[in-house]
Amino acid sequence: MSKTPTYKVIFFNQGQIFEVYARQIYQSDLYGFIEIEELIFGERTQILVDPSEEKLKSEFEGVTRSYLPLHSVVRIDEVTKEGVGKITEAKGNVSPFPMSAFNPKRGKD
């Protein structure tokens, strides 16, 4: 009996930290990217609405596959059960260092 794995992906995007849950994640054919598919959003049957999750739903509305640059990914976990996705503001003075994994001049000395 194999259960489909669930992944929690945390990544940095435009000054915000995104935490999403997905069923499929793999290395992309696009160099330097990973792909996430089948995003999972909690279905709310109660009256209480989480504004962070609603913002996340609207951000990914209509998206079937998302390509994330490897340098923006903070963490990927395989989890036993999905949680609530969220978007939070990145606090502090730490930001990712913009660097390319591809250096065309390397090796041409």
Secondary structure, 3 states (H helix, E strand, C coil): CCCCCEEEEEEEECCEEEEEEEEEEEECCCCCEEEEEEEECCCCCCCCCCHHHHHHHHHCCCCCEEEEEHHHEEEEEEECCCCCCEEEECCCCCCCCCCCCCCCCCCCC
